[in-house]
Amino acid sequence: MLGLGLGTIVSFVLFGKSCTNTAWAPDARVRLRMKTTLIRSTPRADEAMNALRIDLATLRASMDSLDVDFGKSRRTDDSLYYELSGPVKGRSVELSIATLRDYAIDSTSTLLMVRPK
């Protein structure tokens, strides 16, 4: 028991906040990635965001409350296209987001479309 307690303390000292990251499920990993990499949008998505009076920062902040629809999401050889939906600023919306599979080439994500649900 003492070893378990000391090991836990040493882990928190060495690894800090990353010890408490519980985003291990696939949908949680996608939301975490989108929250940290969604920094661009297409002109069409910009128009839709303006109409809904939201911006990318708002979408990133709302990412934890969104659901990832893996049935509508798709993969290609080089890209991942995710469909997410849920509440953003009190409105139910659907998002289409694209990102490259290879982080080394480009780690950012692009909002393709946002629409009311």
MARBA-3410 file (N, C-alpha, C, O; in Angstrom, 1 decimal):
117
0.8,-1.2,0.0,0.0,0.0,0.0,0.9,1.3,0.0,0.6,2.2,-0.7 ~ 1.9,1.2,0.8,2.8,2.4,0.8,3.5,2.6,-0.5,3.6,3.8,-1.0 ~ 3.8,1.5,-1.2,4.4,1.7,-2.6,3.5,2.3,-3.6,3.9,3.1,-4.4 ~ 2.2,1.9,-3.5,1.2,2.4,-4.4,1.0,3.9,-4.1,0.9,4.7,-5.1 ~ 1.0,4.3,-2.9,0.8,5.7,-2.5,2.0,6.6,-3.0,1.9,7.6,-3.5
3.2,6.0,-2.7,4.5,6.8,-3.1,4.5,6.8,-4.7,5.0,7.9,-5.2 ~ 4.2,5.8,-5.3,4.2,5.8,-6.8,3.2,6.8,-7.4,3.5,7.5,-8.4 ~ 2.1,6.9,-6.8,1.1,7.9,-7.2,1.6,9.3,-7.0,1.5,10.2,-7.9 ~ 2.2,9.6,-5.9,2.8,10.9,-5.6,3.9,11.2,-6.6,4.0,12.3,-7.1 ~ 4.8,10.3,-6.8,5.9,10.5,-7.7,5.4,10.7,-9.1,5.9,11.6,-9.9
4.3,10.0,-9.6,3.8,10.2,-10.9,3.2,11.6,-11.0,3.4,12.3,-12.1 ~ 2.5,12.1,-10.0,2.0,13.5,-10.1,3.1,14.5,-10.1,3.0,15.5,-10.8 ~ 4.1,14.3,-9.4,5.3,15.2,-9.4,6.0,15.2,-10.8,6.3,16.3,-11.3 ~ 6.2,14.0,-11.3,6.9,14.0,-12.6,6.0,14.3,-13.8,6.5,15.0,-14.7 ~ 4.8,13.9,-13.8,4.0,14.1,-15.0,2.9,15.1,-14.9,2.3,15.5,-15.9
2.7,15.6,-13.7,1.7,16.7,-13.5,0.3,16.5,-14.0,-0.3,15.4,-13.8 ~ -0.2,17.5,-14.7,-1.5,17.5,-15.2,-1.9,16.3,-16.2,-3.0,15.9,-16.3 ~ -0.8,15.9,-16.9,-1.1,14.8,-17.9,-1.5,13.5,-17.2,-2.1,12.6,-17.9 ~ -1.3,13.3,-15.9,-1.7,12.1,-15.2,-3.3,12.1,-15.1,-3.9,11.0,-15.0 ~ -3.9,13.3,-15.1,-5.3,13.3,-14.9,-6.1,13.4,-16.2,-7.3,13.6,-16.2
-5.4,13.4,-17.4,-6.1,13.4,-18.7,-6.9,12.2,-18.9,-6.4,11.1,-19.0 ~ -8.2,12.3,-18.9,-9.1,11.2,-19.1,-9.7,11.1,-20.5,-10.7,10.4,-20.7 ~ -9.1,11.8,-21.4,-9.6,11.8,-22.8,-9.0,10.6,-23.5,-8.2,10.8,-24.4 ~ -9.4,9.5,-23.2,-8.9,8.3,-23.8,-9.8,7.6,-24.8,-9.4,6.8,-25.6 ~ -11.1,7.9,-24.7,-12.1,7.3,-25.6,-12.0,8.0,-26.9,-11.6,9.2,-27.0
-12.4,7.3,-28.0,-12.2,7.9,-29.4,-12.9,9.3,-29.5,-12.3,10.2,-30.1 ~ -14.1,9.4,-29.0,-14.8,10.7,-29.2,-14.2,11.8,-28.4,-14.1,13.0,-28.8 ~ -13.6,11.5,-27.2,-12.9,12.4,-26.4,-11.6,12.9,-27.0,-11.2,14.0,-26.9 ~ -10.9,11.9,-27.7,-9.7,12.3,-28.4,-10.0,13.2,-29.5,-9.2,14.2,-29.7 ~ -11.0,13.0,-30.3,-11.4,13.9,-31.4,-11.7,15.3,-30.8,-11.2,16.2,-31.4
-12.5,15.3,-29.8,-12.9,16.7,-29.3,-11.7,17.4,-28.7,-11.5,18.6,-28.9 ~ -10.8,16.7,-28.1,-9.5,17.3,-27.6,-8.7,17.8,-28.7,-8.2,18.9,-28.7 ~ -8.6,17.0,-29.8,-7.8,17.5,-30.9,-8.4,18.7,-31.6,-7.7,19.6,-31.9 ~ -9.7,18.7,-31.7,-10.4,19.8,-32.4,-10.3,21.1,-31.5,-10.2,22.2,-32.0 ~ -10.4,20.9,-30.2,-10.3,22.0,-29.2,-8.9,22.7,-29.3,-8.9,23.9,-29.2
-7.9,21.9,-29.6,-6.6,22.5,-29.6,-6.1,22.9,-31.0,-5.1,23.7,-31.2 ~ -6.7,22.4,-32.1,-6.2,22.6,-33.5,-7.1,23.4,-34.4,-6.7,23.7,-35.5 ~ -8.4,23.6,-34.0,-9.3,24.3,-34.9,-9.0,25.8,-34.9,-9.4,26.5,-34.1 ~ -8.3,26.2,-36.0,-7.8,27.6,-36.0,-8.1,28.2,-37.4,-7.9,29.4,-37.6 ~ -8.7,27.4,-38.3,-9.0,28.0,-39.6,-10.4,27.6,-40.0,-11.0,26.7,-39.5
-11.0,28.4,-41.0,-12.3,28.1,-41.5,-12.3,28.5,-43.0,-11.6,29.4,-43.4 ~ -13.2,27.9,-43.7,-13.4,28.2,-45.1,-14.3,29.5,-45.2,-15.0,29.8,-44.2 ~ -14.3,30.1,-46.3,-15.2,31.3,-46.5,-16.6,31.0,-46.2,-17.4,31.8,-45.6 ~ -17.1,29.8,-46.7,-18.4,29.4,-46.5,-18.8,29.2,-45.0,-19.8,29.6,-44.6 ~ -17.8,28.6,-44.3,-18.0,28.5,-42.8,-18.0,29.8,-42.1,-18.7,30.1,-41.2
-17.1,30.8,-42.6,-17.1,32.1,-42.0,-18.5,32.8,-42.2,-18.9,33.4,-41.2 ~ -19.1,32.7,-43.3,-20.4,33.3,-43.5,-21.4,32.7,-42.6,-22.3,33.4,-42.0 ~ -21.4,31.4,-42.5,-22.3,30.7,-41.6,-22.1,31.1,-40.1,-23.1,31.3,-39.4 ~ -20.8,31.2,-39.7,-20.6,31.6,-38.3,-21.0,33.1,-38.1,-21.6,33.4,-37.0 ~ -20.9,33.9,-39.1,-21.3,35.3,-38.9,-22.8,35.3,-38.8,-23.4,36.1,-38.0
-23.5,34.5,-39.5,-25.0,34.5,-39.4,-25.5,33.9,-38.1,-26.5,34.4,-37.6 ~ -24.7,33.0,-37.5,-25.0,32.5,-36.2,-24.4,33.3,-35.0,-24.7,33.0,-33.9 ~ -23.6,34.3,-35.4,-23.0,35.1,-34.4,-22.1,34.3,-33.4,-22.1,34.5,-32.2 ~ -21.3,33.4,-34.0,-20.3,32.7,-33.3,-18.9,32.8,-34.0,-18.9,33.2,-35.2 ~ -17.9,32.4,-33.3,-16.5,32.4,-33.9,-15.8,31.1,-33.5,-16.3,30.3,-32.8
-14.6,31.0,-34.1,-13.8,29.8,-33.8,-13.5,29.6,-32.3,-13.5,28.5,-31.8 ~ -13.2,30.7,-31.6,-12.9,30.6,-30.2,-14.1,30.0,-29.5,-14.0,29.2,-28.5 ~ -15.3,30.4,-29.8,-16.5,29.9,-29.2,-16.7,28.5,-29.5,-17.1,27.7,-28.6 ~ -16.5,28.1,-30.7,-16.6,26.6,-31.1,-15.6,25.8,-30.3,-15.9,24.7,-29.8 ~ -14.3,26.3,-30.2,-13.3,25.5,-29.4,-13.7,25.4,-28.0,-13.6,24.4,-27.4
-14.3,26.5,-27.4,-14.7,26.5,-26.0,-15.9,25.5,-25.8,-16.1,25.0,-24.7 ~ -16.7,25.3,-26.8,-17.9,24.4,-26.7,-17.6,23.0,-27.1,-18.5,22.1,-27.0 ~ -16.4,22.7,-27.5,-16.0,21.3,-28.0,-16.4,20.2,-27.0,-16.8,19.1,-27.4 ~ -16.2,20.4,-25.7,-16.5,19.4,-24.7,-18.0,19.0,-24.7,-18.3,17.8,-24.3 ~ -18.9,19.8,-25.1,-20.3,19.5,-25.1,-20.8,18.9,-26.4,-22.0,18.6,-26.5
-20.0,18.8,-27.4,-20.4,18.3,-28.7,-20.2,16.8,-28.8,-19.4,16.2,-28.1 ~ -21.0,16.2,-29.6,-20.9,14.7,-29.9,-20.3,14.5,-31.3,-20.6,15.2,-32.2 ~ -19.4,13.5,-31.3,-18.8,13.1,-32.6,-19.7,12.0,-33.2,-19.9,11.0,-32.6 ~ -20.1,12.3,-34.5,-20.8,11.3,-35.2,-19.9,10.5,-36.1,-19.6,10.9,-37.3 ~ -19.4,9.4,-35.6,-18.4,8.6,-36.4,-19.1,7.9,-37.6,-18.4,7.6,-38.6
-20.4,7.8,-37.6,-21.1,7.2,-38.8,-21.1,8.2,-40.0,-21.1,7.7,-41.1 ~ -21.1,9.5,-39.7,-21.0,10.5,-40.8,-19.6,10.9,-41.1,-19.3,11.4,-42.1 ~ -18.7,10.7,-40.1,-17.3,11.0,-40.3,-16.7,10.1,-41.3,-17.1,9.0,-41.5 ~ -15.6,10.5,-42.0,-14.9,9.7,-42.9,-13.4,9.9,-43.0,-12.9,10.9,-42.5 ~ -12.7,8.9,-43.5,-11.3,8.9,-43.6,-10.9,8.8,-45.1,-11.5,8.0,-45.8
-9.8,9.5,-45.4,-9.2,9.3,-46.7,-7.8,8.9,-46.5,-7.4,8.8,-45.3 ~ -7.0,8.7,-47.5,-5.6,8.3,-47.3,-4.8,9.4,-46.5,-3.9,9.0,-45.8 ~ -5.2,10.7,-46.7,-4.4,11.7,-46.0,-5.2,12.6,-45.1,-4.6,13.4,-44.3 ~ -6.5,12.5,-45.1,-7.3,13.4,-44.3,-8.4,12.7,-43.4,-8.7,11.5,-43.7 ~ -8.8,13.4,-42.4,-9.9,12.9,-41.6,-11.0,14.0,-41.6,-10.7,15.2,-41.4
-12.2,13.6,-41.8,-13.4,14.5,-41.9,-14.3,14.1,-40.8,-14.9,13.0,-40.8 ~ -14.5,15.0,-39.8,-15.3,14.7,-38.7,-16.6,15.5,-38.7,-16.7,16.7,-39.1 ~ -17.7,14.9,-38.3,-19.0,15.5,-38.1,-19.3,15.6,-36.6,-19.4,14.5,-36.0 ~ -19.5,16.8,-36.1,-19.9,17.0,-34.7,-21.2,17.7,-34.6,-21.5,18.5,-35.5 ~ -21.9,17.5,-33.5,-23.1,18.3,-33.3,-23.4,18.4,-31.8,-22.9,17.7,-31.0
-24.1,19.5,-31.5,-24.4,19.8,-30.1,-24.6,21.3,-29.8,-24.7,22.0,-30.8 ~ -24.8,21.6,-28.6,-25.1,23.0,-28.2,-23.8,24.0,-28.3,-22.8,23.6,-27.8 ~ -24.0,25.1,-28.9,-23.0,26.2,-29.0,-23.8,27.5,-28.7,-24.6,27.9,-29.5 ~ -23.5,28.1,-27.6,-24.1,29.4,-27.3,-25.7,29.2,-27.3,-26.4,30.1,-27.7 ~ -26.1,28.1,-26.7,-27.6,27.9,-26.6,-28.3,27.5,-27.8,-29.5,27.3,-27.8
-27.5,27.2,-28.9,-28.1,26.8,-30.2,-27.6,25.4,-30.5,-26.4,25.1,-30.2 ~ -28.4,24.6,-31.1,-27.9,23.3,-31.5,-27.4,23.4,-33.0,-28.1,23.9,-33.9 ~ -26.1,23.0,-33.1,-25.4,23.2,-34.4,-24.8,21.8,-34.9,-24.5,21.0,-34.0 ~ -24.5,21.8,-36.1,-23.7,20.7,-36.7,-22.4,21.3,-37.3,-22.5,22.3,-38.0 ~ -21.3,20.6,-37.1,-20.0,21.1,-37.6,-19.4,20.0,-38.5,-19.5,18.8,-38.3
-18.8,20.5,-39.6,-17.9,19.6,-40.4,-16.5,20.2,-40.4,-16.3,21.3,-40.7 ~ -15.6,19.3,-39.9,-14.2,19.7,-39.7,-13.3,18.8,-40.4,-13.5,17.5,-40.3 ~ -12.2,19.3,-41.1,-11.2,18.5,-41.7,-9.9,18.7,-41.1,-9.5,19.8,-40.6 ~ -9.1,17.6,-41.1,-7.7,17.7,-40.5,-6.9,16.6,-41.3,-7.4,15.6,-41.7 ~ -5.6,16.9,-41.3,-4.7,15.9,-42.0,-4.4,14.8,-41.0,-4.4,15.0,-39.8
-4.3,13.6,-41.5,-4.0,12.4,-40.6,-2.6,12.5,-40.0,-2.4,12.1,-38.9 ~ -1.6,13.1,-40.8,-0.2,13.2,-40.4,0.0,14.5,-39.7,0.0,15.6,-40.3 ~ 0.2,14.5,-38.3,0.5,15.7,-37.5,1.7,16.4,-38.0,1.8,17.6,-37.9 ~ 2.7,15.7,-38.5,4.0,16.3,-38.9,3.9,17.2,-40.1,4.6,18.2,-40.2 ~ 2.9,16.9,-41.0,2.7,17.8,-42.1,2.0,19.0,-41.8,2.4,20.1,-42.1
0.8,18.9,-41.1,0.0,20.0,-40.6,-0.9,19.6,-39.5,-1.7,18.6,-39.6 ~ -0.7,20.2,-38.3,-1.5,19.8,-37.1,-2.8,20.6,-36.9,-3.5,20.3,-35.9 ~ -3.1,21.5,-37.8,-4.2,22.3,-37.7,-5.5,21.6,-38.3,-5.4,20.7,-39.1 ~ -6.6,22.1,-37.8,-7.9,21.6,-38.3,-8.7,22.8,-39.0,-8.5,24.0,-38.6 ~ -9.5,22.5,-40.0,-10.2,23.6,-40.7,-11.7,23.3,-40.6,-12.2,22.2,-40.9
-12.5,24.3,-40.2,-13.9,24.2,-40.2,-14.4,24.4,-41.6,-14.2,25.4,-42.2 ~ -15.1,23.3,-42.1,-15.6,23.4,-43.4,-17.0,24.0,-43.5,-17.3,24.7,-44.4 ~ -17.8,23.6,-42.5,-19.2,24.1,-42.4,-19.7,24.1,-41.0,-19.4,23.2,-40.3 ~ -20.6,25.0,-40.7,-21.4,25.0,-39.5,-22.8,25.4,-39.9,-23.1,26.3,-40.7 ~ -23.8,24.6,-39.4,-25.2,24.8,-39.7,-26.1,24.5,-38.5,-25.7,23.7,-37.7
-27.2,25.2,-38.4,-28.1,24.9,-37.3,-28.6,23.5,-37.5,-28.8,23.0,-38.6 ~ -28.9,22.9,-36.4,-29.4,21.5,-36.4,-30.9,21.5,-36.3,-31.5,20.4,-36.3
END
